[in-house]
């Protein structure tokens, strides 16, 4: 495991913890952004393990799909989860009316935690 992946896992763990804290506040939608960033940092670390560096979020999603999903190294559901979290983050970060019910927020946290556990089990 590369130093980049170790660093990325630590960042992801921090974002996941932040998501859980935010979910319990009167303004829980921030948990969606933190859940997305948990996932994003894990993807970034996995790509770095293959010497792939991306500068944009869209590039990270594309390279993740190309190098991990299409090769069947990682299940397609994780690509779907990553895209869903990205879309939800766009809504809560940039849409004036962007809010989600608590159940949806909890689902986002769970998807991020599932991927974190997957990466730690298979790549750490």
MDAnalysis code that builds the backbone (N, CA, C; Angstrom):
import MDAnalysis as mda
import numpy as np

u = mda.Universe.empty(372, n_residues=124, atom_resindex=np.repeat(np.arange(124), 3), trajectory=True)
u.add_TopologyAttr("name", ["N", "CA", "C"] * 124)
u.add_TopologyAttr("resid", np.arange(1, 125))
u.add_TopologyAttr("resname", ["UNK", "UNK", "UNK", "UNK", "UNK", "UNK", "UNK", "UNK", "UNK", "UNK", "UNK", "UNK", "UNK", "UNK", "UNK", "UNK", "UNK", "UNK", "UNK", "UNK", "UNK", "UNK", "UNK", "UNK", "UNK", "UNK", "UNK", "UNK", "UNK", "UNK", "UNK", "UNK", "UNK", "UNK", "UNK", "UNK", "UNK", "UNK", "UNK", "UNK", "UNK", "UNK", "UNK", "UNK", "UNK", "UNK", "UNK", "UNK", "UNK", "UNK", "UNK", "UNK", "UNK", "UNK", "UNK", "UNK", "UNK", "UNK", "UNK", "UNK", "UNK", "UNK", "UNK", "UNK", "UNK", "UNK", "UNK", "UNK", "UNK", "UNK", "UNK", "UNK", "UNK", "UNK", "UNK", "UNK", "UNK", "UNK", "UNK", "UNK", "UNK", "UNK", "UNK", "UNK", "UNK", "UNK", "UNK", "UNK", "UNK", "UNK", "UNK", "UNK", "UNK", "UNK", "UNK", "UNK", "UNK", "UNK", "UNK", "UNK", "UNK", "UNK", "UNK", "UNK", "UNK", "UNK", "UNK", "UNK", "UNK", "UNK", "UNK", "UNK", "UNK", "UNK", "UNK", "UNK", "UNK", "UNK", "UNK", "UNK", "UNK", "UNK", "UNK", "UNK"])
u.atoms.positions = np.array([
    [0.851, -1.177, 0.000],
    [0.000, 0.000, 0.000],
    [0.898, 1.242, 0.000],
    [0.565, 2.181, -0.853],
    [1.369, 3.389, -0.986],
    [1.101, 4.367, 0.156],
    [2.040, 5.278, 0.324],
    [1.854, 6.358, 1.300],
    [0.629, 7.194, 0.938],
    [0.395, 7.369, -0.355],
    [-0.777, 8.130, -0.798],
    [-2.066, 7.470, -0.337],
    [-2.135, 6.153, -0.439],
    [-3.353, 5.459, -0.018],
    [-3.511, 5.522, 1.500],
    [-2.418, 5.384, 2.223],
    [-2.485, 5.504, 3.685],
    [-3.017, 6.886, 4.067],
    [-2.461, 7.927, 3.458],
    [-2.898, 9.299, 3.714],
    [-4.370, 9.472, 3.345],
    [-4.759, 8.924, 2.204],
    [-6.142, 9.057, 1.734],
    [-7.126, 8.350, 2.655],
    [-6.750, 7.197, 3.170],
    [-7.621, 6.486, 4.113],
    [-7.801, 7.315, 5.380],
    [-6.725, 7.914, 5.864],
    [-6.836, 8.769, 7.060],
    [-7.764, 9.956, 6.802],
    [-7.602, 10.587, 5.650],
    [-8.483, 11.714, 5.304],
    [-9.924, 11.240, 5.224],
    [-10.140, 10.101, 4.589],
    [-11.498, 9.560, 4.441],
    [-12.118, 9.261, 5.799],
    [-11.334, 8.700, 6.693],
    [-11.849, 8.415, 8.042],
    [-12.272, 9.700, 8.745],
    [-11.498, 10.753, 8.568],
    [-11.851, 12.046, 9.159],
    [-13.135, 12.605, 8.584],
    [-13.270, 12.520, 7.263],
    [-14.498, 13.008, 6.632],
    [-15.707, 12.183, 7.053],
    [-15.533, 10.881, 7.205],
    [-16.648, 10.040, 7.642],
    [-17.068, 10.411, 9.064],
    [-16.106, 10.602, 9.935],
    [-16.426, 11.006, 11.313],
    [-17.144, 12.353, 11.314],
    [-16.668, 13.268, 10.496],
    [-17.306, 14.572, 10.373],
    [-18.749, 14.427, 9.894],
    [-18.981, 13.546, 8.936],
    [-20.336, 13.319, 8.419],
    [-21.263, 12.838, 9.527],
    [-20.765, 11.934, 10.340],
    [-21.593, 11.399, 11.428],
    [-21.936, 12.485, 12.447],
    [-20.989, 13.347, 12.735],
    [-21.243, 14.449, 13.671],
    [-22.262, 15.418, 13.072],
    [-22.052, 15.803, 11.823],
    [-22.963, 16.748, 11.174],
    [-24.381, 16.204, 11.061],
    [-24.511, 14.914, 10.863],
    [-25.843, 14.306, 10.721],
    [-26.674, 14.472, 11.984],
    [-26.021, 14.669, 13.108],
    [-26.724, 14.789, 14.389],
    [-26.971, 16.245, 14.794],
    [-26.683, 17.177, 13.901],
    [-26.877, 18.596, 14.205],
    [-28.183, 19.097, 13.595],
    [-28.583, 20.326, 13.941],
    [-29.783, 20.900, 13.320],
    [-29.613, 21.168, 11.813],
    [-28.378, 21.124, 11.314],
    [-28.097, 21.352, 9.894],
    [-27.357, 20.144, 9.322],
    [-28.054, 19.028, 9.171],
    [-27.393, 17.761, 8.841],
    [-26.969, 17.599, 7.386],
    [-27.394, 18.497, 6.492],
    [-27.075, 18.298, 5.078],
    [-25.584, 18.362, 4.778],
    [-24.812, 19.014, 5.629],
    [-23.364, 19.027, 5.455],
    [-22.760, 17.632, 5.515],
    [-23.483, 16.705, 6.124],
    [-23.007, 15.321, 6.201],
    [-22.893, 14.696, 4.816],
    [-23.696, 15.172, 3.884],
    [-23.631, 14.633, 2.522],
    [-22.303, 15.012, 1.871],
    [-21.894, 16.270, 2.022],
    [-20.609, 16.696, 1.460],
    [-19.459, 15.914, 2.079],
    [-19.505, 15.739, 3.389],
    [-18.441, 14.983, 4.056],
    [-18.434, 13.523, 3.621],
    [-19.612, 12.948, 3.400],
    [-19.689, 11.566, 2.910],
    [-19.071, 11.460, 1.519],
    [-19.382, 12.440, 0.668],
    [-18.795, 12.454, -0.669],
    [-17.267, 12.536, -0.577],
    [-16.759, 13.439, 0.264],
    [-15.310, 13.604, 0.348],
    [-14.625, 12.383, 0.943],
    [-15.305, 11.657, 1.810],
    [-14.780, 10.374, 2.282],
    [-14.550, 9.462, 1.082],
    [-15.559, 9.333, 0.239],
    [-15.484, 8.473, -0.941],
    [-14.412, 8.993, -1.905],
    [-14.419, 10.304, -2.144],
    [-13.488, 10.926, -3.079],
    [-12.033, 10.657, -2.687],
    [-11.709, 10.820, -1.407],
    [-10.332, 10.601, -0.980],
    [-9.921, 9.148, -1.130],
    [-10.841, 8.240, -0.919],
    [-10.527, 6.823, -1.128],
    [-10.241, 6.545, -2.600],
    [-11.062, 7.095, -3.478],
    [-10.842, 6.927, -4.920],
    [-9.499, 7.534, -5.308],
    [-9.228, 8.703, -4.783],
    [-7.959, 9.357, -5.092],
    [-6.767, 8.501, -4.653],
    [-6.859, 7.907, -3.483],
    [-5.795, 7.037, -2.998],
    [-5.629, 5.791, -3.841],
    [-6.744, 5.189, -4.243],
    [-6.673, 4.005, -5.102],
    [-6.039, 4.342, -6.444],
    [-6.413, 5.479, -7.006],
    [-5.820, 5.904, -8.269],
    [-4.327, 6.176, -8.101],
    [-3.948, 6.800, -7.003],
    [-2.530, 7.088, -6.749],
    [-1.721, 5.802, -6.661],
    [-2.331, 4.741, -6.139],
    [-1.651, 3.441, -6.092],
    [-1.306, 2.939, -7.492],
    [-2.036, 3.418, -8.492],
    [-1.770, 3.040, -9.885],
    [-1.052, 4.169, -10.626],
    [-0.494, 5.107, -9.854],
    [0.224, 6.260, -10.414],
    [-0.651, 7.123, -11.314],
    [-1.905, 7.264, -10.942],
    [-2.839, 8.105, -11.687],
    [-3.203, 9.288, -10.800],
    [-2.948, 10.488, -11.308],
    [-3.266, 11.709, -10.574],
    [-4.318, 12.471, -11.362],
    [-5.365, 12.898, -10.672],
    [-6.415, 13.675, -11.323],
    [-6.515, 15.035, -10.652],
    [-6.933, 16.024, -11.433],
    [-7.062, 17.378, -10.904],
    [-8.515, 17.794, -10.736],
    [-9.424, 17.047, -11.324],
    [-10.847, 17.408, -11.256],
    [-11.642, 16.238, -10.704],
    [-12.760, 16.575, -10.084],
    [-13.630, 15.530, -9.545],
    [-14.169, 14.644, -10.666],
    [-14.518, 15.250, -11.796],
    [-15.037, 14.459, -12.916],
    [-13.969, 13.504, -13.442],
    [-12.726, 13.932, -13.445],
    [-11.632, 13.060, -13.890],
    [-11.430, 11.899, -12.929],
    [-11.563, 12.161, -11.642],
    [-11.433, 11.079, -10.657],
    [-12.525, 10.044, -10.879],
    [-13.744, 10.500, -11.146],
    [-14.845, 9.560, -11.386],
    [-14.600, 8.759, -12.659],
    [-14.128, 9.415, -13.704],
    [-13.854, 8.725, -14.969],
    [-12.731, 7.701, -14.820],
    [-11.654, 8.092, -14.182],
    [-10.512, 7.186, -14.019],
    [-10.852, 6.021, -13.085],
    [-11.647, 6.269, -12.066],
    [-12.101, 5.199, -11.174],
    [-12.884, 4.169, -11.980],
    [-13.773, 4.652, -12.821],
    [-14.571, 3.747, -13.649],
    [-13.682, 2.963, -14.611],
    [-12.771, 3.645, -15.254],
    [-11.909, 3.012, -16.253],
    [-10.955, 1.984, -15.639],
    [-10.326, 2.325, -14.530],
    [-9.263, 1.478, -13.982],
    [-9.712, 0.500, -12.904],
    [-10.914, 0.680, -12.377],
    [-11.366, -0.229, -11.322],
    [-12.700, -0.904, -11.633],
    [-13.614, -0.183, -12.240],
    [-14.946, -0.745, -12.488],
    [-14.945, -1.572, -13.773],
    [-14.450, -0.991, -14.857],
    [-14.455, -1.713, -16.135],
    [-13.566, -2.946, -16.106],
    [-12.563, -2.936, -15.265],
    [-11.691, -4.105, -15.126],
    [-12.278, -5.128, -14.161],
    [-13.377, -4.767, -13.538],
    [-14.089, -5.602, -12.551],
    [-13.281, -5.847, -11.279],
    [-12.300, -5.000, -11.056],
    [-11.542, -5.087, -9.808],
    [-12.430, -4.665, -8.631],
    [-13.308, -3.705, -8.906],
    [-14.246, -3.200, -7.895],
    [-15.647, -3.267, -8.490],
    [-16.610, -3.638, -7.666],
    [-18.000, -3.801, -8.112],
    [-18.594, -2.478, -8.603],
    [-19.437, -2.585, -9.613],
    [-20.048, -1.410, -10.230],
    [-20.902, -0.602, -9.259],
    [-21.418, -1.244, -8.238],
    [-22.262, -0.503, -7.292],
    [-21.495, 0.638, -6.636],
    [-20.172, 0.478, -6.490],
    [-19.387, 1.555, -5.889],
    [-19.281, 2.756, -6.830],
    [-19.236, 2.510, -8.121],
    [-19.269, 3.622, -9.080],
    [-20.602, 4.348, -8.967],
    [-21.685, 3.576, -8.880],
    [-23.013, 4.176, -8.740],
    [-23.119, 4.980, -7.449],
    [-22.581, 4.439, -6.366],
    [-22.595, 5.156, -5.082],
    [-21.798, 6.456, -5.177],
    [-20.638, 6.398, -5.806],
    [-19.788, 7.583, -5.956],
    [-20.517, 8.661, -6.752],
    [-21.143, 8.262, -7.850],
    [-21.884, 9.227, -8.660],
    [-23.070, 9.810, -7.902],
    [-23.771, 8.974, -7.155],
    [-24.912, 9.462, -6.380],
    [-24.460, 10.461, -5.315],
    [-23.391, 10.147, -4.620],
    [-22.880, 11.078, -3.614],
    [-22.422, 12.382, -4.256],
    [-21.789, 12.297, -5.419],
    [-21.376, 13.510, -6.129],
    [-22.590, 14.372, -6.455],
    [-23.629, 13.761, -7.003],
    [-24.834, 14.515, -7.366],
    [-25.521, 15.112, -6.148],
    [-25.587, 14.362, -5.071],
    [-26.181, 14.881, -3.833],
    [-25.350, 16.047, -3.283],
    [-24.043, 15.917, -3.353],
    [-23.173, 16.999, -2.872],
    [-23.382, 18.263, -3.688],
    [-23.531, 18.112, -4.991],
    [-23.787, 19.273, -5.841],
    [-25.054, 19.997, -5.385],
    [-26.073, 19.238, -5.059],
    [-27.345, 19.833, -4.638],
    [-27.196, 20.557, -3.304],
    [-26.630, 19.896, -2.297],
    [-26.550, 20.543, -0.977],
    [-25.546, 21.689, -0.951],
    [-24.509, 21.626, -1.788],
    [-23.510, 22.692, -1.781],
    [-23.894, 23.895, -2.639],
    [-24.678, 23.685, -3.692],
    [-24.897, 24.768, -4.647],
    [-26.350, 25.142, -4.896],
    [-27.290, 24.344, -4.467],
    [-28.703, 24.637, -4.692],
    [-29.275, 25.303, -3.445],
    [-29.877, 26.468, -3.618],
    [-30.451, 27.209, -2.494],
    [-31.440, 26.355, -1.715],
    [-32.198, 25.546, -2.396],
    [-33.199, 24.691, -1.748],
    [-32.694, 23.267, -1.536],
    [-31.394, 23.072, -1.621],
    [-30.839, 21.723, -1.565],
    [-30.829, 21.125, -0.173],
    [-31.835, 20.348, 0.111],
    [-31.911, 19.647, 1.390],
    [-32.410, 18.232, 1.153],
    [-31.997, 17.335, 2.027],
    [-32.417, 15.942, 1.940],
    [-32.975, 15.501, 3.283],
    [-33.885, 14.538, 3.264],
    [-34.400, 14.010, 4.533],
    [-33.308, 13.231, 5.270],
    [-33.487, 13.095, 6.554],
    [-32.497, 12.420, 7.399],
    [-32.186, 11.011, 6.902],
    [-33.192, 10.299, 6.402],
    [-32.969, 8.930, 5.917],
    [-31.985, 8.918, 4.746],
    [-32.105, 9.903, 3.868],
    [-31.207, 10.000, 2.708],
    [-29.791, 10.361, 3.168],
    [-29.704, 11.236, 4.132],
    [-28.404, 11.616, 4.692],
    [-27.731, 10.394, 5.312],
    [-28.484, 9.639, 6.080],
    [-27.934, 8.426, 6.702],
    [-27.489, 7.412, 5.660],
    [-28.237, 7.313, 4.555],
    [-27.870, 6.401, 3.478],
    [-26.540, 6.826, 2.844],
    [-26.337, 8.125, 2.672],
    [-25.077, 8.619, 2.105],
    [-23.902, 8.274, 3.016],
    [-24.097, 8.464, 4.304],
    [-23.050, 8.116, 5.266],
    [-22.749, 6.626, 5.192],
    [-23.787, 5.815, 5.101],
    [-23.597, 4.365, 5.041],
    [-22.839, 3.948, 3.784],
    [-23.131, 4.580, 2.658],
    [-22.424, 4.251, 1.414],
    [-20.941, 4.593, 1.527],
    [-20.648, 5.733, 2.128],
    [-19.249, 6.116, 2.318],
    [-18.550, 5.146, 3.265],
    [-19.224, 4.778, 4.341],
    [-18.627, 3.855, 5.309],
    [-18.424, 2.469, 4.699],
    [-19.368, 2.023, 3.893],
    [-19.223, 0.729, 3.218],
    [-17.993, 0.720, 2.315],
    [-17.800, 1.808, 1.561],
    [-16.651, 1.863, 0.659],
    [-15.346, 1.957, 1.452],
    [-15.346, 2.715, 2.525],
    [-14.163, 2.788, 3.379],
    [-13.794, 1.399, 3.897],
    [-14.773, 0.672, 4.374],
    [-14.514, -0.686, 4.871],
    [-14.023, -1.605, 3.759],
    [-14.592, -1.459, 2.561],
    [-14.152, -2.254, 1.412],
    [-12.681, -1.972, 1.090],
    [-12.338, -0.703, 1.013],
    [-10.957, -0.337, 0.677],
    [-9.995, -0.831, 1.753],
    [-10.345, -0.639, 3.000],
    [-9.464, -1.091, 4.085],
    [-9.312, -2.613, 4.076],
    [-10.376, -3.325, 3.764],
    [-10.320, -4.793, 3.739],
    [-9.531, -5.336, 2.555],
    [-9.582, -4.637, 1.432],
    [-9.003, -5.172, 0.201],
    [-7.699, -4.525, -0.245],
    [-7.393, -3.345, 0.266],
    [-6.211, -2.632, -0.218],
    [-5.255, -2.197, 0.888],
    [-5.685, -2.275, 2.122],
    [-4.823, -1.803, 3.229],
    [-3.987, -2.940, 3.782],
])
